């Protein structure tokens, strides 16, 4: 049996996979107009030349350029404006960038971007940026939903952030009792590892203050020892029994998922993302449908879970299967511990100010993890585990070391999603396996209000871009949306400053340079899915994915990077977003 390896020679697909229905504008269809079979690297009669730009190529051989040419969806020449001008042919469109900055299309290596939820769910917080809300606004929104929901059926709120409340106190069960005494009600934290429930939900699930915590989760209590409404990690599974979710016919469901794909794809390119690693089961068919309809504007590394992962194992489909638009990537994040933002990750030192001492939640035993890793890796599918705390990362590395030793397949780049709290020993073991971490990208900016829960000593080893890069590891940017906003510019600002929206700076020792932050958000993302030969930099022969920015990343005030306007996003030579 042959196995997918990252160092296998990539076939350059020159047949010109094209997308229809892109944003109208001067470049509409440009990439598809020319005959498709000319060899890449032949710069005659390009479809498009871009001149007079400040190009950060992220290609270390030619880091800066003024111009480039695109043909059949790929870059065919990169250089000075006078050189590239000489390539203009009869059908070539010319774009004068007027000294604007151009960078490669951004890549997000961990994202649960399910547009369906954004379109149809009750959103009690702002998915895209820092915004404070009141508990009353949450109650009002959920009451409105309860009014149209049959009694006994769940009423759910999404995108809650416990540190973005104007009330200066926590959300509790009594607040949610005001929503309904006939419906189970849950407000889901955007981090995905905690929920806040009303009394009806606990009653219907048979949970009282005396119910012991299950493995890998907690039913939290107030000072009086009563259930306060907050439930963590695996304990949420017990609450799910409290009632049915709103249901839809298969046709309705299909339509919702498909509309969701089109919605979020538009959002991604609006923020400059041209590739996203998708962690959400059940949307592959909708993505393919939207691709045909012209609604898929970004490239997808699809991370399989459940039935799909099983089908791949059973039928010999390995990571890397697919094409330049939709490709099967590493597995869905196999979850080993709790959350960073919700403070349930498994850490060796106890959390500050919690008694009895709390070390977070481990949600998978070493034995089960070893068996899972062995089976998946053996099938030629790239490993990917969610591990935040040092205790969880140790457990994942143990399973990876074992699986890769049992079945050596060469350079397979096992992935660790988040990989938040590290130490020297973990870094050494990661380097030895060439583990590719997908680090939280926007947290340094967005979640700076939560870092006091860990303290500066721990934060100096958290989301440790500086340490990882210095060790020769290739960290990439994984927003984890919903938990974090997905704006790559917000991510870059946090990486170079380590300063958050509230002005607090944590772990300043982990700052990286602008050049490094650009790499983390582009070429390192391509490396993460073993696609660095075809994307991630502005290099002749690679896919023409790039972003035009209104300001220069290198000269703008570092505190204003996130506000730079995205002027245009281009995927495969076609404009997919225009301001
Ligand atoms: Zn995730």
Boltz pocket constraint, residues with backbone or C-beta under 6 A from the ligand:
constraints:
  - pocket:
      binder: B
      contacts: [[A, 110], [A, 112], [A, 279], [A, 333], [A, 386], [A, 417], [A, 480]]
      max_distance: 6.0
